[in-house]
Amino acid sequence: MAHVVVLGAGLGGTIMAYEVREELSKEHKVSVVTNGTHYSFVPSNPWVAVGWREKDAIEVDLRPVMQRRDIDLYSQGAKRLHADEKRIELNDGTSVEYDYLVISTGPELAFDEIEGLGPEANTQSVCHVDHAIQAKAAFDKLLANPGPVIIGAVQGASCFGPAYEFAFILDKALRDAKIRDKVPMTFVTSEPYVGHLGLDGVGDTKGLLESELRNHHIKWITNAKVDKADEGMMHVSEIAEDGSVKATHELPFVFSMMLPAFRGVAAVRDIEGLTNPRGFIIVDDHQQNPKYPEIFSVGVCVAIPPMGKTPVPVGVPKTGFMIESMVTATAHNIGKIVRGEKPDAQGTWNAVCLADFGDSGIAFVAQPQIPPRNVNWSSSGKWVHLAKVGFEKYFLHKIRSGKSEPAYEKLAMQALGIQKLKEVRFDIEDA
């Protein structure tokens, strides 16, 4: 009997457990180690932060779902991975041993790398649902006392889509409250240009997003290094191509949401041969670690080198479609190994994204994610907002039901259809 443990129960870890359970016969054991008992749909956090969603609407209690699928759930959380012993030390002092491990922890949020950054200091976040709830309280204060707003992503960030999303969602919420005219907005990003997204752009994301920012009266600063965030004042250095300081900005704010850089979680960091210097998991084409072949990894915690040198460091995002592709390949490969065969599946590593702007949005498809690409397409329209709402319903239903069909693959096929048909028919009732 083989024991497969999935470490982490976010987007990648939850569906990883479902798919590997289906891949293996019943005599093999599947377990999940995570902090807490609930799955939360992170892409909905920007809506939570302006009061368009409640926390319980985007969460799923994993206990009954895992029990129905014969998956053991350890909700104590992991204190430390002991890779040489094939053992995970849990936070309550107990341990879980494994034959095969899939690390899908997601990232640790590196707020501490910049003075004053983060929900425990002077800026807000939408990276976690509890952060989004705290941002909602700050948003309510903004409604009562309007003033300048700063939205964006700091140096080293690798997830830019939610920053753009939140800027436009906040704009819509302020317009609905009829106080947008009292709230000057600035978008501050480490990207070398608007729409870079950590991918050197996809299709015309530069033109589309610059146009959207102009149309929504949002100023921007690119190549931005946030030096510190005091209460009510952000200190930003704008970096030139040669690495020198082109300009400095003292930006007042009454509300700010800045996405941080990511790093690997403490439980797996600094394990030689397993992680890179930032704590992300090193994998080969089969999602398998070279030093510890019994360890696989999927999702945001996987190490991917940046696209190239930029004046301010930016990382590479891992979109949902890419993560699902990693998951399916990993489940297949673990099944092959358990049956005495060699792994042969590789994830496609394509990028498909819907960025909701509250009443419209932008979608893009990069196939593959790293250039040169076979598909390099982006488009905008009100259909993106509707598709995002429908997809939220679809994916939450998938988690609640324990289904393992690839939701992002369906999304990708819809998006690729737009390229040919210049329209989308996303059936929300089926979602």
KEFIBA-841153 format. One line per 3 residues: number of its first residue (from 0); their letters; for each residue x, y negated, z of C-alpha. Coordinates in Angstrom, 3 decimals, padded with zeros to 6 digits, always signed. Layout:
NUM = A = X:Y:Z | ...
***
This chain:
0 = MAH = +000.000:+000.000:+000.000 | +001.251:-003.474:-000.873 | +000.440:-006.553:+001.195
3 = VVV = +000.188:-009.785:-000.814 | +000.086:-013.004:+001.201 | -000.903:-016.373:-000.258
6 = LGA = +000.520:-019.299:+001.727 | -001.836:-022.241:+001.325 | -005.526:-022.511:+000.437
9 = GLG = -005.821:-025.585:-001.710 | -006.808:-025.582:-005.363 | -004.055:-023.146:-006.359
12 = GTI = -003.962:-020.960:-003.255 | -007.693:-020.279:-003.055 | -008.075:-019.152:-006.657
15 = MAY = -004.733:-017.329:-006.352 | -006.230:-015.177:-003.602 | -009.344:-014.500:-005.689
18 = EVR = -007.409:-013.530:-008.806 | -004.804:-011.328:-007.131 | -007.596:-009.566:-005.223
21 = EEL = -009.245:-008.725:-008.539 | -005.913:-007.680:-010.038 | -005.117:-005.120:-007.315
24 = SKE = -006.984:-001.986:-006.355 | -008.671:-001.803:-002.955 | -005.904:+000.108:-001.170
27 = HKV = -003.742:-003.020:-001.391 | -004.179:-005.842:+001.094 | -004.553:-009.561:+000.337
30 = SVV = -004.248:-012.279:+002.996 | -004.294:-016.072:+003.042 | -002.385:-018.244:+005.525
33 = TNG = -003.570:-021.841:+005.791 | -004.148:-024.707:+008.211 | -007.838:-024.635:+009.103
36 = THY = -010.800:-022.811:+007.675 | -012.086:-025.143:+004.947 | -011.213:-025.842:+001.323
39 = SFV = -011.557:-029.476:+000.217 | -011.874:-030.650:-003.403 | -009.089:-033.242:-003.510
42 = PSN = -010.095:-034.859:-006.869 | -013.239:-036.183:-005.145 | -011.314:-038.084:-002.461
45 = PWV = -011.405:-041.437:-004.338 | -015.203:-041.207:-004.250 | -015.132:-040.484:-000.504
48 = AVG = -013.004:-043.597:+000.041 | -015.753:-045.887:-001.318 | -018.674:-043.978:+000.169
51 = WRE = -019.847:-042.179:-002.986 | -019.293:-038.765:-001.367 | -019.409:-037.406:+002.175
54 = KDA = -016.797:-035.018:+003.493 | -019.145:-032.047:+003.847 | -020.246:-032.403:+000.209
57 = IEV = -016.761:-031.600:-001.089 | -015.726:-028.916:+001.406 | -016.242:-025.148:+001.480
60 = DLR = -016.012:-022.897:+004.534 | -013.616:-020.186:+003.360 | -014.380:-017.672:+006.093
63 = PVM = -017.519:-016.085:+004.608 | -016.125:-016.250:+001.058 | -012.867:-014.537:+001.986
66 = QRR = -014.682:-011.944:+004.077 | -016.970:-011.029:+001.177 | -013.947:-010.537:-001.062
69 = DID = -011.984:-008.466:+001.492 | -009.327:-011.136:+001.970 | -007.942:-011.750:+005.470
72 = LYS = -007.763:-015.414:+006.496 | -005.141:-016.653:+008.958 | -006.163:-020.223:+009.777
75 = QGA = -003.423:-020.885:+012.361 | -001.126:-022.298:+009.717 | +002.534:-021.505:+009.035
78 = KRL = +005.360:-022.736:+011.245 | +008.257:-021.186:+009.313 | +008.902:-018.793:+006.473
81 = HAD = +011.610:-016.217:+007.252 | +012.310:-015.148:+003.687 | +015.099:-012.686:+004.537
84 = EKR = +012.692:-010.846:+006.859 | +009.645:-011.054:+004.569 | +007.772:-012.678:+007.435
87 = IEL = +005.761:-015.862:+008.063 | +005.870:-017.228:+011.595 | +002.497:-018.803:+012.422
90 = NDG = +001.845:-021.850:+014.573 | +000.422:-019.769:+017.438 | +003.602:-017.675:+017.723
93 = TSV = +002.310:-014.634:+015.851 | +003.667:-013.466:+012.495 | +002.390:-012.063:+009.206
96 = EYD = +004.630:-009.719:+007.222 | +004.332:-009.353:+003.466 | +005.518:-007.303:+000.535
99 = YLV = +004.789:-010.128:-001.915 | +004.296:-013.797:-001.138 | +002.764:-016.565:-003.249
102 = IST = +003.657:-020.027:-001.957 | +000.891:-022.494:-002.789 | +001.191:-024.986:+000.040
105 = GPE = +000.847:-028.156:-001.954 | +003.144:-031.006:-000.871 | +004.042:-032.809:+002.294
108 = LAF = +003.274:-036.515:+001.927 | +006.490:-038.498:+002.403 | +004.998:-041.686:+003.878
111 = DEI = +007.939:-041.976:+006.283 | +010.374:-042.658:+003.438 | +009.079:-046.254:+003.150
114 = EGL = +008.633:-048.483:+006.165 | +004.982:-049.287:+006.825 | +003.565:-046.850:+004.266
117 = GPE = +000.630:-044.573:+004.980 | -002.618:-044.283:+006.948 | -000.786:-044.311:+010.275
120 = ANT = +000.853:-047.603:+009.281 | -000.360:-050.314:+006.909 | -001.620:-048.687:+003.687
123 = QSV = -004.337:-046.206:+002.809 | -004.235:-042.868:+000.952 | -006.615:-040.592:-000.972
126 = CHV = -004.325:-037.552:-000.876 | -006.317:-035.858:+001.901 | -010.028:-036.051:+002.689
129 = DHA = -009.331:-037.344:+006.208 | -007.198:-040.095:+004.698 | -010.065:-040.930:+002.346
132 = IQA = -012.440:-041.216:+005.311 | -010.026:-043.636:+006.960 | -009.786:-045.550:+003.669
135 = KAA = -013.588:-045.827:+003.655 | -013.459:-047.620:+007.017 | -010.858:-050.016:+005.577
138 = FDK = -013.040:-050.465:+002.470 | -015.989:-051.466:+004.678 | -013.791:-054.129:+006.287
141 = LLA = -012.851:-055.348:+002.808 | -016.531:-055.714:+001.940 | -017.065:-057.800:+005.067
144 = NPG = -013.943:-059.933:+004.547 | -012.848:-059.882:+000.878 | -009.261:-060.605:-000.101
147 = PVI = -006.325:-059.367:-002.193 | -005.988:-055.656:-002.972 | -002.933:-053.632:-004.011
150 = IGA = -003.304:-050.153:-005.532 | -000.606:-047.921:-006.986 | +002.120:-045.323:-006.509
153 = VQG = +005.544:-045.733:-004.925 | +008.997:-044.643:-006.079 | +009.349:-040.873:-006.351
156 = ASC = +005.610:-040.346:-006.753 | +004.562:-037.670:-009.218 | +000.771:-038.034:-009.101
159 = FGP = -000.317:-041.228:-010.837 | -003.789:-040.353:-012.139 | -005.544:-040.822:-008.762
162 = AYE = -003.957:-044.267:-008.383 | -005.469:-045.434:-011.674 | -008.743:-043.724:-010.783
165 = FAF = -008.984:-045.417:-007.433 | -008.163:-048.850:-008.851 | -011.082:-048.658:-011.277
168 = ILD = -013.439:-046.915:-008.852 | -012.728:-049.653:-006.308 | -013.343:-052.265:-009.011
171 = KAL = -016.745:-050.691:-009.735 | -017.647:-050.510:-006.041 | -016.719:-054.172:-005.581
174 = RDA = -018.762:-055.166:-008.625 | -021.716:-053.222:-007.229 | -021.308:-055.175:-003.986
177 = KIR = -021.122:-058.419:-006.047 | -017.851:-059.517:-004.440 | -015.358:-058.555:-007.177
180 = DKV = -014.765:-062.262:-007.867 | -013.384:-062.623:-004.328 | -010.896:-059.732:-004.629
183 = PMT = -007.753:-060.257:-006.754 | -006.265:-056.856:-007.614 | -002.706:-055.817:-008.470
186 = FVT = -001.575:-052.380:-009.644 | +001.964:-051.593:-008.428 | +003.642:-048.522:-009.901
189 = SEP = +007.069:-046.933:-010.168 | +006.268:-045.897:-013.767 | +008.448:-047.558:-016.433
192 = YVG = +005.266:-048.608:-018.214 | +001.522:-048.443:-017.616 | +000.227:-045.026:-018.661
195 = HLG = +003.550:-043.182:-018.364 | +001.911:-040.885:-015.765 | +005.167:-039.023:-015.128
198 = LDG = +004.733:-037.494:-018.599 | +006.221:-040.251:-020.788 | +002.656:-040.994:-021.810
201 = VGD = +000.067:-038.776:-023.484 | -001.422:-039.968:-026.740 | -002.175:-043.665:-026.291
204 = TKG = -002.439:-043.676:-022.481 | -000.217:-046.792:-022.462 | -002.538:-048.773:-024.703
207 = LLE = -005.730:-047.402:-023.197 | -004.756:-048.058:-019.580 | -003.261:-051.484:-020.264
210 = SEL = -006.498:-052.426:-022.015 | -008.591:-051.127:-019.106 | -006.494:-053.055:-016.574
213 = RNH = -006.859:-056.258:-018.599 | -010.592:-055.773:-019.079 | -011.027:-055.236:-015.337
216 = HIK = -008.835:-058.246:-014.445 | -006.219:-056.149:-012.673 | -002.630:-057.422:-012.851
219 = WIT = +000.243:-054.935:-012.805 | +003.907:-054.525:-011.906 | +005.846:-051.583:-013.375
222 = NAK = +009.323:-050.285:-012.483 | +008.307:-051.219:-008.944 | +010.210:-050.145:-005.846
225 = VDK = +008.255:-050.717:-002.654 | +010.779:-051.881:-000.068 | +008.340:-051.977:+002.838
228 = ADE = +004.705:-052.628:+003.653 | +004.148:-054.993:+006.533 | +000.682:-055.580:+007.880
231 = GMM = -000.937:-057.683:+005.164 | +002.221:-058.088:+003.041 | +003.930:-055.711:+000.596
234 = HVS = +007.565:-056.293:-000.370 | +008.309:-055.050:-003.894 | +011.464:-055.085:-006.015
237 = EIA = +010.941:-054.967:-009.771 | +013.859:-053.007:-011.255 | +015.464:-053.739:-014.640
240 = EDG = +016.572:-051.102:-017.140 | +020.166:-051.261:-015.856 | +019.055:-050.599:-012.284
243 = SVK = +019.480:-054.178:-011.070 | +016.713:-056.125:-009.346 | +014.835:-058.059:-012.007
246 = ATH = +012.474:-059.818:-009.594 | +011.152:-059.593:-006.060 | +007.505:-059.893:-005.118
249 = ELP = +005.872:-060.726:-001.803 | +002.298:-059.501:-002.277 | -000.346:-060.304:+000.339
252 = FVF = -003.173:-057.820:+000.803 | -006.139:-057.085:+003.004 | -006.520:-053.568:+001.544
255 = SMM = -003.933:-051.328:-000.104 | -003.944:-047.717:-001.302 | -000.498:-046.480:-002.356
258 = LPA = +000.246:-042.880:-003.323 | +003.454:-041.573:-001.693 | +006.255:-039.392:-002.971
261 = FRG = +005.892:-035.666:-002.330 | +008.280:-033.137:-000.816 | +008.039:-029.499:+000.170
264 = VAA = +006.339:-028.650:+003.464 | +008.477:-028.090:+006.559 | +007.646:-024.377:+006.744
267 = VRD = +009.572:-023.635:+003.535 | +012.105:-026.475:+003.238 | +015.862:-025.921:+003.370
270 = IEG = +015.867:-022.210:+002.526 | +018.898:-021.658:+000.338 | +018.024:-020.220:-003.045
273 = LTN = +014.298:-020.736:-002.516 | +013.925:-024.520:-002.604 | +015.509:-027.508:-004.304
276 = PRG = +016.766:-030.511:-002.272 | +013.221:-031.945:-002.045 | +011.877:-028.667:-000.704
279 = FII = +010.027:-027.561:-003.842 | +010.043:-023.877:-004.788 | +012.402:-022.741:-007.538
282 = VDD = +010.723:-020.354:-010.003 | +011.483:-018.756:-013.362 | +009.180:-018.407:-016.369
285 = HQQ = +007.149:-015.772:-014.482 | +006.590:-018.036:-011.414 | +009.082:-015.797:-009.564
288 = NPK = +011.949:-016.994:-007.388 | +015.345:-015.755:-008.650 | +016.848:-015.099:-005.202
291 = YPE = +013.745:-013.663:-003.590 | +011.938:-011.774:-006.405 | +009.095:-010.828:-004.048
294 = IFS = +008.259:-014.537:-003.700 | +006.208:-016.413:-006.311 | +004.923:-019.972:-006.297
297 = VGV = +002.132:-021.947:-007.965 | +000.858:-025.495:-007.875 | +002.241:-028.812:-006.722
300 = CVA = +004.938:-027.171:-004.580 | +006.720:-025.746:-007.688 | +009.979:-027.468:-008.648
303 = IPP = +009.805:-029.155:-012.064 | +012.576:-031.552:-013.158 | +011.565:-035.102:-014.165
306 = MGK = +011.059:-035.949:-017.836 | +014.166:-038.111:-017.966 | +015.946:-040.967:-016.275
309 = TPV = +013.822:-044.003:-015.434 | +014.793:-047.263:-013.673 | +012.728:-046.171:-010.667
312 = PVG = +012.379:-042.428:-009.890 | +009.130:-040.791:-011.009 | +008.145:-037.144:-010.741
315 = VPK = +006.183:-034.811:-012.993 | +002.522:-034.126:-012.121 | +000.981:-030.670:-011.929
318 = TGF = -002.575:-030.903:-013.253 | -005.376:-028.476:-012.456 | -005.232:-026.694:-015.809
321 = MIE = -001.516:-026.140:-015.402 | -002.049:-024.772:-011.873 | -004.756:-022.351:-013.006
324 = SMV = -002.422:-021.166:-015.752 | +000.295:-020.528:-013.151 | -002.194:-018.649:-010.971
327 = TAT = -003.406:-016.304:-013.712 | +000.149:-015.513:-014.810 | +001.232:-014.847:-011.211
330 = AHN = -001.705:-012.547:-010.443 | -000.961:-010.576:-013.598 | +002.753:-010.344:-012.786
333 = IGK = +002.209:-009.182:-009.213 | -000.166:-006.525:-010.510 | +002.459:-005.341:-012.988
336 = IVR = +005.159:-005.129:-010.312 | +002.915:-003.267:-007.868 | +002.222:-000.734:-010.613
339 = GEK = +005.950:-000.282:-011.224 | +006.144:-002.411:-014.370 | +008.024:-005.597:-015.226
342 = PDA = +006.382:-009.035:-015.081 | +005.659:-010.480:-018.516 | +003.074:-013.262:-018.138
345 = QGT = +003.963:-016.937:-018.391 | +001.814:-019.940:-017.604 | +001.051:-022.294:-020.466
348 = WNA = +001.976:-025.405:-018.448 | -000.347:-027.645:-020.435 | -001.701:-030.881:-018.942
351 = VCL = -005.423:-031.627:-019.077 | -006.789:-034.480:-016.993 | -010.011:-036.395:-016.475
354 = ADF = -009.444:-039.779:-014.838 | -012.764:-041.150:-013.591 | -013.212:-044.931:-013.491
357 = GDS = -016.576:-044.982:-011.726 | -018.707:-045.605:-014.812 | -016.258:-044.553:-017.540
360 = GIA = -012.801:-042.985:-017.673 | -009.881:-041.628:-019.665 | -009.104:-038.032:-020.600
363 = FVA = -005.863:-036.644:-021.969 | -004.489:-033.352:-023.216 | -000.740:-032.629:-023.424
366 = QPQ = +000.059:-029.234:-024.916 | +002.646:-028.409:-023.712 | +003.095:-030.869:-020.873
369 = IPP = +006.757:-031.552:-021.685 | +007.412:-033.110:-025.145 | +007.621:-032.386:-028.030
372 = RNV = +003.956:-031.385:-028.020 | +001.582:-029.528:-030.286 | -001.324:-031.616:-028.919
375 = NWS = -000.776:-035.180:-027.677 | -004.204:-036.740:-027.297 | -006.099:-039.199:-025.112
378 = SSG = -009.520:-040.831:-025.276 | -011.833:-042.938:-023.146 | -015.548:-043.378:-022.605
381 = KWV = -018.493:-043.005:-020.243 | -018.552:-039.263:-020.976 | -015.403:-038.867:-018.822
384 = HLA = -017.264:-039.949:-015.689 | -020.081:-037.518:-016.444 | -017.609:-034.732:-017.153
387 = KVG = -015.801:-035.361:-013.852 | -019.054:-035.186:-011.900 | -020.009:-031.998:-013.695
390 = FEK = -016.620:-030.484:-013.139 | -016.749:-031.233:-009.417 | -019.984:-029.226:-009.213
393 = YFL = -018.527:-026.443:-011.318 | -015.356:-026.042:-009.305 | -017.025:-026.228:-005.882
396 = HKI = -019.474:-023.567:-007.052 | -016.517:-021.460:-008.135 | -014.878:-021.697:-004.691
399 = RSG = -018.129:-021.042:-002.820 | -019.028:-018.040:-004.951 | -015.518:-016.585:-004.996
402 = KSE = -015.482:-016.466:-008.785 | -012.089:-016.350:-010.464 | -012.900:-017.526:-013.979
405 = PAY = -010.628:-020.422:-014.971 | -012.589:-023.635:-014.548 | -009.880:-025.858:-015.974
408 = EKL = -009.665:-023.672:-019.056 | -013.299:-024.509:-019.750 | -012.462:-028.170:-019.233
411 = AMQ = -009.519:-027.903:-021.605 | -011.655:-026.370:-024.341 | -014.162:-029.183:-023.935
414 = ALG = -011.415:-031.789:-024.183 | -009.774:-030.167:-027.183 | -013.179:-030.122:-028.851
417 = IQK = -013.353:-033.888:-028.526 | -010.261:-034.240:-030.655 | -012.120:-032.627:-033.543
420 = LKE = -015.674:-033.778:-032.909 | -015.032:-037.171:-031.270 | -017.703:-036.318:-028.716
423 = VRF = -018.259:-034.091:-025.689 | -021.189:-031.997:-024.589 | -020.487:-031.145:-020.957
426 = DIE = -023.502:-029.326:-019.562 | -023.761:-030.553:-015.971 | -026.579:-028.099:-015.240
429 = DA = -024.149:-025.247:-015.973 | -021.481:-026.771:-013.737
***
